Amino acid sequence: MFRHTDHLQFDAKPEKPDPVYAHKLQELIGGAYGEMTVTMQYLFQGWNCRMPGKYKDLIMDVATEEIGHVEMIAIMVARLLEGAPATATTKMAAADPVVGAVLGGMDPQQAIVAGGGALLADSNGYPWNGRFIIASGNLLADFRANAAAEAQGRVQTARLYNMTDDPGVRNMLKFNLARDTLHQNVWLKAIEELQADGLETTVAPNALFDEEYAEHATSVWHLSDGTAAQEGGWASGLQPDGQHEFGYLTDPEALGDDGAPPPPDPALYATYDGGMGKPSGPALGTETGIAGKIKDKFT
């Protein structure tokens, strides 16, 4: 159950309308690292968590907070759009088509589709996508993704902070920056506790150590023109998992065979000169090919 209160988590009061900035602020709602992404990411991680207790409760606490962040920024966008497109900022942009193109102006869909409100989209108007979220059911993997998402979100918030001088907008963003800072540290601490609780032995990446080709879990491969990578701590010494040693391979060799694909099936009409011989498998159009199997299935 979720319960809504009509008070925002923090003030979202711009000093004056600014539809151009409202367009930019959409990134913090519907961008790949926006508030909608972390909201749904944490909600599905919490709903899918099969281990009642502190970890599930933490996920749901932060997830529910993030719903409030979406609401807060959506209200800020609506207030920045107040009176648009009849604001001074929009008039200046519209007066010069070149300037208008550079500034980007107001997102017309904010007016046409949302009636002067926020959209579930990024700063380019691209709709938010559920594929942005990571909810694997593996807490170690998920918490690492969460820390990265909060870091990326904080970077974008910091950039947007420097794109406005509106004290009201900056006031809200200062709050967002602080919460992003906390959430990064929360997920990093949760990773530490997973390890302290002995749960890292039941979740990736520690799984299948006995099955993997251990000789390939050591050396960084030098595959670029730059040579300074071997100066890092990842070129020698014990790895963070405590079970592998770092190395640096200066002249790695390809371990696989010729990467050429097999001869194409004639029924696909791919350009082919016969240099690799004839296809070894059945043609798609035969009764034993894919098309034939589909035909047999439905006839």
C-alpha positions in Angstrom: 0.0 0.0 0.0 1.1 3.5 -0.8 -0.3 6.7 0.8 0.1 10.1 -0.7 0.3 13.4 1.2 -0.4 16.7 -0.4 2.9 18.2 0.9 6.0 18.0 -1.3 9.2 16.4 0.2 10.9 19.7 -0.4 9.9 23.1 -1.8 9.6 23.4 -5.6 9.1 27.1 -6.0 11.0 28.9 -8.8 11.4 32.7 -8.6 10.0 33.1 -12.1 8.7 31.0 -15.0 11.3 29.7 -17.4 10.0 27.3 -20.1 13.4 26.8 -21.6 14.8 25.5 -18.3 11.7 23.4 -17.8 12.6 21.6 -21.0 16.1 20.9 -19.6 14.7 19.7 -16.3 12.8 17.0 -18.0 16.0 15.0 -17.9 15.7 14.6 -14.2 12.3 13.1 -14.6 12.4 10.8 -17.7 16.1 10.5 -18.5 18.0 7.2 -18.3 19.3 8.3 -14.8 16.3 10.4 -13.9 14.0 10.1 -10.9 11.5 7.9 -12.7 14.3 5.3 -13.4 15.5 5.0 -9.8 11.9 5.0 -8.6 10.9 2.0 -10.7 14.3 0.4 -10.3 14.1 0.4 -6.5 10.4 -0.5 -6.4 10.9 -3.6 -8.5 14.0 -4.6 -6.6 12.0 -4.3 -3.4 9.0 -6.2 -4.8 11.2 -8.9 -6.1 13.3 -9.2 -3.0 12.8 -12.7 -1.4 14.6 -11.9 1.8 12.5 -10.0 4.4 14.4 -7.8 6.7 16.7 -4.8 6.6 17.7 -5.0 3.0 14.1 -5.2 1.6 13.0 -2.5 4.0 15.9 -0.2 3.0 15.0 -0.7 -0.7 11.4 0.2 -0.1 12.2 3.2 2.0 14.4 4.7 -0.7 12.0 3.6 -3.5 9.1 5.4 -1.9 11.2 8.5 -1.3 12.0 8.6 -5.0 8.3 8.7 -5.9 8.3 12.0 -4.0 11.2 13.2 -6.0 9.4 12.6 -9.3 6.4 14.5 -7.9 8.6 17.4 -6.7 10.4 17.9 -10.0 7.1 17.5 -12.0 5.6 20.4 -9.9 8.7 22.5 -10.5 8.4 21.9 -14.2 4.7 23.0 -14.1 5.6 26.1 -12.2 8.4 26.9 -14.6 5.9 26.7 -17.4 3.4 29.0 -15.8 2.2 31.5 -18.3 4.1 29.9 -21.2 4.5 30.5 -24.0 3.8 34.2 -23.2 6.9 34.6 -21.0 9.8 37.0 -21.7 12.2 34.1 -22.2 10.1 32.4 -24.8 9.3 35.7 -26.6 13.1 36.5 -26.9 13.7 33.0 -28.3 10.8 33.3 -30.7 11.9 36.7 -31.9 15.1 35.2 -33.5 14.7 31.8 -35.1 18.5 31.2 -34.8 18.5 32.0 -31.1 15.3 30.0 -30.7 17.0 26.9 -32.3 20.0 27.3 -30.0 18.1 27.6 -26.9 15.7 24.9 -27.8 12.8 26.8 -26.4 9.8 25.3 -24.7 9.1 21.6 -25.5 5.8 22.0 -27.5 4.6 18.7 -26.1 4.6 20.2 -22.6 1.9 22.5 -23.8 0.2 20.4 -26.4 0.2 17.0 -24.7 0.6 17.8 -21.0 -1.3 21.1 -20.9 1.5 23.1 -19.4 2.9 20.3 -17.2 5.7 17.8 -17.0 6.1 14.8 -19.4 7.3 11.3 -18.7 10.2 12.0 -21.1 13.7 13.2 -21.2 15.1 16.6 -22.2 14.8 15.6 -25.9 11.2 14.5 -25.5 12.1 10.8 -25.8 9.6 8.8 -23.6 10.9 7.2 -20.5 11.6 3.5 -21.0 11.2 0.6 -18.6 14.4 -0.9 -20.0 16.4 1.7 -18.1 15.8 -0.1 -14.8 17.9 -2.9 -13.3 16.2 -5.3 -10.9 17.9 -8.7 -11.2 16.9 -10.2 -7.8 20.6 -10.3 -7.0 21.2 -7.7 -4.2 24.9 -7.4 -4.7 24.6 -6.7 -8.5 21.6 -4.5 -7.9 23.2 -2.4 -5.2 26.2 -1.7 -7.4 23.9 -0.6 -10.2 22.0 1.6 -7.7 25.2 3.4 -6.6 26.1 4.0 -10.2 22.6 5.3 -11.0 22.8 7.7 -8.1 26.2 8.9 -9.2 25.1 9.6 -12.7 21.9 11.3 -11.5 24.0 13.5 -9.2 26.3 14.5 -12.1 23.3 15.6 -14.2 21.7 17.4 -11.3 25.0 19.3 -10.7 25.1 20.3 -14.4 21.6 21.5 -14.3 22.4 23.5 -11.1 24.9 25.5 -13.1 22.5 26.1 -15.9 20.2 28.3 -13.9 20.5 31.3 -11.6 17.0 31.0 -10.2 17.3 30.8 -6.4 14.1 28.7 -6.1 15.2 26.1 -8.6 18.7 26.0 -7.1 17.2 25.6 -3.6 15.4 22.4 -4.7 18.4 21.1 -6.6 20.6 21.5 -3.5 18.2 19.2 -1.7 18.3 16.7 -4.6 22.1 16.8 -4.6 22.2 16.0 -0.9 19.8 13.1 -1.2 21.8 11.7 -4.1 24.9 11.9 -2.0 23.2 10.0 0.8 21.8 7.4 -1.5 25.2 6.6 -3.1 26.6 6.1 0.4 23.6 4.0 1.5 24.0 1.5 -1.4 27.8 1.3 -0.9 27.3 0.6 2.8 24.6 -2.0 2.0 27.2 -3.7 -0.2 29.6 -3.8 2.8 26.9 -5.3 5.0 26.0 -8.0 2.4 29.7 -9.0 2.6 29.8 -8.8 6.4 26.6 -10.9 6.6 28.2 -13.5 4.5 25.8 -13.1 1.7 28.4 -12.4 -1.0 29.0 -16.1 -1.2 25.5 -16.7 -2.4 25.3 -14.0 -5.0 27.3 -13.0 -8.1 30.0 -12.3 -8.9 31.4 -14.9 -6.5 29.4 -17.7 -8.0 31.1 -20.2 -10.3 34.7 -19.4 -9.3 35.4 -23.1 -9.6 33.9 -23.3 -13.1 35.4 -20.2 -14.7 38.7 -20.2 -16.6 40.7 -18.8 -13.6 43.7 -18.0 -15.7 41.7 -15.4 -17.6 40.5 -13.7 -14.3 43.9 -12.0 -13.6 45.5 -9.8 -16.3 44.3 -6.6 -17.8 44.9 -6.9 -21.6 46.9 -4.0 -23.1 44.9 -3.4 -26.3 45.2 0.4 -26.8 47.9 2.8 -27.7 48.1 4.2 -24.2 50.6 2.6 -21.9 49.8 4.2 -18.5 47.2 1.7 -17.4 50.0 -0.6 -16.1 50.8 2.1 -13.5 47.4 1.5 -11.8 46.7 -0.7 -8.8 44.8 -3.0 -11.1 48.0 -4.2 -12.8 49.5 -6.0 -9.8 48.6 -7.2 -6.3 45.5 -8.9 -4.7 42.2 -8.2 -6.3 39.3 -6.8 -4.2 37.6 -10.2 -4.1 40.6 -11.5 -2.1 40.8 -14.6 -4.4 42.6 -13.4 -7.5 45.8 -11.6 -8.3 46.0 -8.7 -10.7 48.4 -8.8 -13.7 49.0 -6.8 -16.9 49.5 -8.5 -20.2 51.4 -6.3 -22.6 51.0 -8.3 -25.8 47.9 -10.4 -25.6 47.0 -12.8 -28.4 43.6 -13.7 -29.8 42.4 -17.0 -28.4 39.6 -17.8 -30.8 39.5 -19.1 -34.3 38.7 -17.3 -37.6 35.7 -15.1 -36.9 34.0 -15.6 -40.3 30.3 -16.6 -40.2 29.2 -19.8 -41.9 28.0 -19.9 -45.5 24.6 -18.3 -45.8 21.4 -20.2 -46.4 20.4 -19.6 -50.1 16.9 -18.8 -49.0 18.1 -15.7 -47.2 19.6 -14.2 -50.4 22.7 -12.9 -48.7 25.5 -11.7 -51.0 28.0 -14.7 -51.2 30.7 -15.8 -53.7 30.9 -19.4 -52.6 34.3 -19.0 -51.1 33.4 -20.8 -47.9 31.7 -23.7 -49.6 28.0 -24.7 -49.6 25.8 -24.3 -46.5 26.0 -27.4 -44.3 22.5 -27.0 -42.9 19.1 -27.3 -44.5 17.6 -24.4 -46.5 15.0 -22.4 -44.8 12.4 -23.4 -47.3 12.8 -27.1 -46.9 10.6 -29.2 -44.7 13.4 -29.6 -42.2 14.3 -25.9 -42.1 12.9 -23.2 -39.9 10.2 -22.2 -42.4 9.3 -25.9 -42.9 9.0 -26.4 -39.2 6.7 -23.4 -38.9 4.7 -24.7 -41.8 4.4 -28.1 -40.2 3.3 -26.5 -36.9 0.4 -24.6 -38.4 -0.8 -26.9 -41.2 
